[in-house]
Amino acid sequence: MNVIIRADGNREIAMGHMMRCLSVAEALQEAGAQVCFVTAGDETQELIASRGFAHTVLHTSFRDMEGELTALHKIVSERQAGLILVDSYFVTGRYMQEIRAWAETAYVDDLGEPVYPVDTLINYNIYGARLPYEAWYRKAGIPLPKQMLLGCGYAPLRREFAGHAAGVPRDTVRDVLITTGGGDLSNAAEALCGGILRETQRGLHAGIRYHVVCGPFSQQKERLRALAQAHPMFRIRENVTNMSELMQSCDAAVSAAGSTMYELCSMRIPAVCFYFAENQKKMAVCFGRTTEIMNAGNIMQERERVLDRLLIRLRELEQDGALRERIRKQMGALTDGRGAGRIAEALTGQGTGYEDKRGKL
C-alpha cells in the first residue's frame, strides 16, 4: 500500500503533529506500506529525511488547505496512493470530502467537533473514548467512520517507548525533566527555571538537577544556555535523540500538555502539566480530573498563577514519595506505548479489533 501523510510542523503549530505522524509512518513501513510525507512548507524537511521517508513540499499556506487540493491530487495520483492520513487543525469538510474521492482517508483528531467525512477516525487522547462522536456525526448528517480508533491505547509514540518496562523508582528525587513544547511560545521554560532558582535561595530543591528540553523552534535557546552555564543545577537538552532514556533518568517532570504526556505515561514518570493553547485544554483538564496529574492551567491567560501552581506541585512531587507512586500506577494504566503499531494494523487491514478501555478512567 502507498500512503500519503499530510501534516505540518513549524514555529506556529510546533512539532507534535509531525512527531506522531512519523511514529505512525514507521509502524506503517514495518507493516509493508510505502510512505510519503506532504507538507505545506520545508521546515521539517531535514527531520523527515533523517527518518528515511520520502517528502514533497507544496509551498502553500498550511492555514489554507483547500488551496492545495489541485497540487495534492497530482501527488496522490503520481504516487498511486491508496490511503491519505491527514493531521491538521486546518482541514475543512470540503477538503476531507474531496480527498476521500481519491483514496481511503484517515484523520487524526484532537478537537472532537466539527466532524468530517473520513474512513478512519483516530483520537488517541485520554478523553478520546469519552467524546460523543456518534451524536456529532448524526447531527452533522455524516456517516460514522468505518473505523474509530479511540483512547490512549492508540497513542502513537515513537518505537523507543513501545512496551517499555517501568524502572524501580528512587526514594528521593534527584533529576527532574522540564519540557515545554517544540516552540515554547509562552517562554515557560525560562520562567519556570527562574522560579526554581529563586526557591533554591530559600533552601528548596537542594541537590536536584533539572533537565530542560529545548525544542527546535525555541527562541530562548541562548538565554537558557546562559542560565545553565551560570547555574549547573540546570542542564539544557537540545536535539535529544533518545527521549525515553532521558525520561528514564528522571524522577518527576513538568510538561506542556501534548504527546509528551503520553510518553511520560508510558515511562511512568510522575508529572504536572500545563497548557498554552486551546487544543491542549481537553487533555490537561482530563488528566487533572481522572488522575493526580495536576493541570496547572493556561499559562498564556494566567501566567503568574500557572507558574505558582507548577512550582507548588513540583515541590510536592519532589517531597512526597507516596504521591509519586500513586501517579506512576495511574500513568501505567493509560498506555503501553504500542499505539502506533495498533494504528498501522488498523489502516492496513491487519487490525485485531483492539479497543482501549484504559482511556475511560
C-alpha positions in Angstrom: 0.0 0.0 0.0 1.2 3.5 -0.9 0.4 6.0 1.9 0.4 9.8 1.8 0.7 11.6 5.2 -0.4 15.2 5.1 0.9 17.0 8.2 2.9 20.1 9.1 5.3 21.2 11.8 6.6 24.8 12.2 7.2 27.5 14.8 3.5 28.4 15.0 2.0 24.9 15.4 5.1 23.2 16.9 6.1 19.7 16.2 3.5 17.4 17.9 1.6 16.7 14.7 4.7 15.8 12.8 6.2 13.6 15.5 3.2 11.5 16.0 2.8 11.1 12.2 6.4 9.9 12.0 5.7 7.3 14.6 2.7 6.0 12.6 4.8 6.2 9.4 7.4 3.9 10.9 4.8 1.4 12.0 3.2 1.5 8.5 6.6 0.9 7.0 7.1 -2.1 9.2 3.6 -3.4 8.0 4.9 -3.2 4.4 3.5 0.2 3.3 5.4 2.8 1.3 5.0 6.2 3.0 5.5 9.8 1.5 5.0 12.9 3.6 3.5 16.0 2.1 3.9 19.3 3.9 3.0 22.9 3.2 6.5 24.3 3.9 10.0 23.0 4.2 10.5 23.4 8.0 10.5 19.7 8.7 12.4 18.6 5.6 15.6 17.5 7.4 13.6 15.8 10.1 11.6 13.7 7.7 14.7 12.8 5.6 16.5 11.8 8.8 13.8 9.2 9.4 14.2 7.8 5.9 10.9 8.9 4.4 10.1 10.5 1.0 8.9 14.1 1.2 7.2 16.6 -1.0 6.8 20.3 -0.2 3.7 22.0 -1.6 5.0 25.6 -0.9 1.5 26.6 0.1 -0.1 28.1 3.3 -0.7 25.5 6.0 -3.7 27.5 7.0 -5.4 27.3 3.6 -5.7 23.6 2.9 -8.4 23.9 0.2 -5.9 26.0 -1.8 -3.6 23.0 -2.1 -6.1 20.5 -3.4 -5.0 20.6 -7.0 -1.3 20.1 -6.2 -2.1 17.4 -3.6 -4.3 15.5 -6.1 -1.3 15.4 -8.5 0.9 13.9 -5.9 -1.7 11.3 -4.8 -2.1 10.3 -8.5 1.6 10.1 -9.2 2.2 8.0 -6.0 -0.9 5.9 -6.7 -1.7 6.3 -3.0 -4.4 4.0 -1.6 -4.5 5.9 1.8 -4.2 9.5 2.8 -3.6 10.2 6.5 -4.3 13.8 7.5 -3.2 15.5 10.7 -4.1 19.2 10.8 -6.5 21.5 12.5 -7.0 23.5 9.3 -8.9 20.9 7.3 -12.4 21.7 6.1 -15.4 19.5 5.3 -14.9 20.2 1.6 -11.2 19.3 1.8 -11.9 15.9 3.5 -14.8 15.1 1.2 -12.6 15.8 -1.9 -9.6 13.8 -0.9 -11.9 10.9 0.1 -12.8 10.6 -3.6 -9.1 9.9 -4.4 -8.3 7.2 -1.8 -9.1 5.8 1.6 -8.8 8.5 4.3 -7.8 8.7 7.9 -7.9 11.7 10.2 -6.0 12.3 13.5 -8.4 14.3 15.7 -7.9 16.1 19.0 -10.8 18.6 19.0 -13.9 16.5 18.5 -16.2 18.9 16.7 -16.6 19.7 13.9 -16.6 16.2 12.5 -15.5 15.3 8.9 -16.3 12.6 6.3 -13.5 10.0 6.8 -12.9 6.3 6.7 -10.8 6.0 9.8 -11.0 8.4 12.7 -8.1 8.4 15.3 -8.4 10.2 18.6 -5.9 8.6 21.0 -6.2 11.2 23.7 -7.2 10.4 27.3 -10.6 11.9 26.6 -11.0 10.3 23.1 -13.2 7.4 24.0 -15.4 9.7 26.1 -16.5 12.1 23.3 -20.0 11.7 21.8 -18.9 11.1 18.2 -22.0 9.2 17.3 -24.2 12.1 18.3 -21.9 14.6 16.5 -21.9 12.6 13.2 -25.7 12.2 13.4 -26.2 15.9 13.9 -23.8 16.7 11.0 -25.6 14.2 8.8 -22.4 12.4 8.0 -22.0 8.6 8.2 -19.8 7.3 11.0 -16.3 6.4 10.0 -15.8 2.7 9.3 -13.1 2.6 12.0 -12.9 4.7 15.1 -9.6 4.2 17.0 -10.2 5.9 20.3 -8.3 6.1 23.6 -4.8 6.0 24.9 -4.1 2.5 23.7 -3.7 4.1 20.2 -1.2 6.9 21.4 1.3 6.9 18.5 4.5 7.1 20.4 8.0 6.5 19.0 9.3 3.0 18.9 11.6 3.6 21.8 8.5 3.8 24.1 6.8 0.6 23.0 6.2 -1.8 25.9 8.9 -0.1 28.0 9.2 -1.7 31.4 8.9 0.6 34.3 12.0 1.1 36.3 12.3 0.9 40.0 11.7 4.4 41.4 14.3 6.1 43.6 13.3 7.0 47.2 14.4 10.6 46.6 14.1 12.9 43.6 17.4 13.7 42.0 16.5 14.6 38.5 13.5 16.5 37.1 12.5 16.8 33.4 11.2 20.2 32.1 9.6 20.0 28.6 7.6 22.9 27.3 6.9 22.2 23.7 8.9 22.5 20.4 8.4 26.3 20.2 7.7 27.2 23.8 5.7 30.2 22.7 4.9 31.0 26.3 8.5 31.1 27.3 7.6 28.7 30.1 11.0 27.0 30.4 12.9 30.2 31.3 10.2 31.4 33.6 10.0 28.1 35.4 13.7 27.9 35.8 13.8 31.4 37.2 11.2 30.4 39.8 13.1 27.3 40.8 16.3 29.3 41.1 14.6 31.8 43.4 13.3 29.0 45.6 16.7 27.5 46.0 17.7 30.6 47.9 15.1 29.5 50.5 16.7 26.1 50.7 14.3 24.3 48.4 15.2 21.9 45.5 18.6 21.1 47.2 20.6 18.6 45.2 18.2 18.3 42.3 19.2 18.6 38.7 16.8 20.0 36.1 16.9 18.7 32.6 15.4 21.4 30.3 14.4 20.2 26.8 15.0 22.9 24.3 12.8 22.3 21.3 13.9 23.0 17.7 11.8 26.2 17.4 12.6 27.7 20.8 13.5 31.3 20.8 15.1 31.2 24.2 18.0 28.9 23.5 20.7 31.4 24.2 19.2 32.6 27.4 18.7 29.0 28.6 22.3 28.2 27.8 23.5 31.2 29.7 21.3 30.2 32.7 22.8 26.7 32.7 26.3 28.0 32.4 25.8 30.2 35.5 23.8 27.6 37.4 24.9 23.9 36.9 21.7 22.6 38.5 20.1 23.3 35.1 21.1 21.1 32.1 19.9 22.2 28.7 19.0 19.2 26.4 19.0 20.0 22.7 18.5 17.7 19.8 17.5 14.8 22.1 17.7 11.6 20.1 16.6 9.2 22.8 13.9 10.8 24.9 13.0 7.6 26.6 16.5 7.3 28.0 16.4 10.9 29.3 12.9 10.3 30.8 14.1 7.1 32.5 16.9 9.0 34.2 14.3 11.4 35.8 12.1 11.1 38.8 9.5 13.7 38.0 8.5 16.0 35.2 6.9 19.3 34.3 5.3 19.1 30.8 3.2 21.0 28.4 0.0 19.1 27.6 0.8 17.2 24.3 2.2 13.9 23.1 5.0 14.2 25.6 2.4 13.5 28.4 1.7 10.0 26.9 5.4 9.4 26.6 5.7 10.2 30.3 2.8 7.9 31.0 4.5 5.0 29.1 7.6 5.6 31.2 5.7 6.2 34.4 7.3 9.5 35.3 5.1 11.4 37.7 4.3 14.8 36.2 2.4 18.1 36.5 1.1 19.6 33.3 0.0 23.0 31.9 -1.2 24.2 28.5 -0.8 27.3 26.3 -3.3 26.6 23.5 -7.0 25.7 23.5 -6.3 22.5 21.6 -4.4 21.3 24.6 -7.0 22.2 27.2 -9.1 19.0 27.0 -6.1 16.8 27.6 -4.9 18.8 30.6 -8.3 19.0 32.1 -9.0 15.3 31.7 -5.6 14.4 33.2 -6.4 16.6 36.1 -9.9 15.1 36.6 -9.1 11.4 36.2 -5.6 11.2 37.7 -3.5 13.0 40.3 -1.5 14.7 37.4 -2.3 18.3 38.2 -3.5 20.6 35.5 -1.8 23.9 36.4 -3.9 25.8 33.7 -3.4 28.1 30.7 -0.1 29.8 31.0 -1.0 32.3 28.3 -4.0 33.6 30.1 -2.9 33.5 33.8 0.8 33.3 33.6 1.9 34.0 37.2 -0.8 31.8 38.7 0.1 28.9 36.5 3.8 29.3 37.3 3.0 29.4 41.0 0.9 26.2 40.7 3.7 24.4 38.8 6.2 25.3 41.4 3.9 24.3 44.3 3.1 20.9 42.7 6.7 20.4 41.7 7.7 20.7 45.4 5.0 18.2 46.3 6.3 15.7 43.7 9.8 16.2 45.0 8.9 15.7 48.6 6.1 13.1 48.6 7.1 9.6 47.5 3.6 8.2 48.1 2.1 10.8 45.7 4.7 9.9 43.1 3.9 6.2 43.4 0.2 6.7 43.0 0.7 8.8 39.9 3.1 6.1 38.5 0.4 3.5 38.8 -2.3 5.8 37.3 0.0 6.5 34.3 0.8 2.8 33.8 -2.9 2.1 33.4 -3.2 4.5 30.5 -0.8 3.4 27.7 1.8 0.8 27.0 3.4 2.8 24.1 2.3 0.4 21.4 -0.4 2.7 19.8 1.4 3.4 16.6 1.5 -0.3 15.8 -2.2 -0.7 16.5 -3.0 2.3 14.2 -0.9 0.8 11.4 -2.6 -2.6 11.8 -6.0 -1.0 11.5 -5.0 1.1 8.5 -3.5 -1.8 6.6 -6.3 -4.2 7.4 -4.3 -6.2 9.9 -6.1 -4.9 13.0 -7.2 -7.1 15.8 -10.2 -5.0 16.9 -8.3 -3.7 19.9 -10.3 -1.2 22.0 -8.6 0.8 24.7 -10.7 0.6 27.8 -8.0 2.3 29.8 -8.7 5.6 28.1 -12.0 5.7 30.0 -10.6 6.1 33.5 
